[in-house]
């Protein structure tokens, strides 16, 4: 009986275990609780404001509004009768400001751009010219003269006669008003004053950063000739020629800037900028004119230091803003310009006049496809810019090693 009781107890225990084991499996088959989550909503697009205003003399196609970032917007300026549109005024990033010179951001009346920040922009208009120009080039470029009360009558008379001579020497082409960004376009307004007078044209040109230059101040694109009293008195006495020769220098810059027939402004996109061709060429032209007119070799006066740096590191004088370049009175740029003429003459086996034509006429007259400075240099001059730099080791750093002939005339270069 004891064995039977033990057997029955064992059966009871196993049955209890089996029942609880099955219950546990049935509980595991119960579906777990599922937490439902919704998809996050996309962030709202960034929005920016656009404010469009019109200056006196015209209207604009829209006053602006609020736009999603990246929206393409087109605005159009329309001048009123008797006015002409100059450009859309703004600052870096398209933010409008009214107290900085050179802040026209585009010269086209219809302007398309993407909204990437809060933007303010203003259409600028000026009265259409009604006065008679003081001088018109053969191609139609107009000059208007303004002289302060302090300018000597003798200087004014000489200026007017010299302008007639220069106008006959090289024809300045008019460009559309969109080229006003570089101070030329289709007209040049000359402002000439004696520096000791102060700022007699402040209302017209502000307080310019330069005294003798091609200059832009808002809607007014000008040729500035601010000279010291000693520069406009006793010209031709000793080596005092700069009061006249600077006219040649700056008018030639207008010729350079307007000569190219490529379409897109600003200047950096027209012809590759090489400082010793642009500034060195204009400064050298000054000396050639003085030599021809007064029989005085002004190259010695311009040569403020030897040209060792130009020989060793000519690439420094390609960029006008290179602080490492020592170029007082454009001495090194003149040296490189004249050395280039020598190399053009030698490497192409041509005469001196033809070599000068290459740098004074052909370089600025190029009208083909847009080229890098290296490509245009080789195309116009017949050798690479690097080979020119390598040849400089053959020159001594004194200006005498590159001086041109004393009998050369500007008429031979530009009209021969």
Secondary structure, 3 states (H helix, E strand, C coil): CHHHHHHHHHHHHHHHHHHHHHHHHHHHCCCCCCCCCCCCCCCCCCEEEEEEEECCCEEECCCEEEEECCCEEEEEEEECCCEEEEEEECCHHHCCCCCCCCCEEECCCEEEEECCCCEEEEEEEEECCCCCCCEECCCCCEEEEEECCCCCHHHHHHHHHHHHHHHHHCCCCCCCHHHHHHCCCCEEEEEEEEHHHCCCCHHHHCCCCCCEEEEEECCEEEEEEEECHHHHCCCCCCCCCHHHHHHHHHHHHHHHHHHCCCCCCCHHHCCCCCHHHHHHHHHHHHHHHHHHHHCCCCHHHHCCCCCHHHHHCHHHHCCCCCCCCCCHHHHHHHHHHHHHHHHHHHHHCCCHHHHHHHHHHHHHHCCCCCCCHHHHHHHHHCCCHHHHHHHHHHCCCCHHHCCCCCCCCHHHHHCC
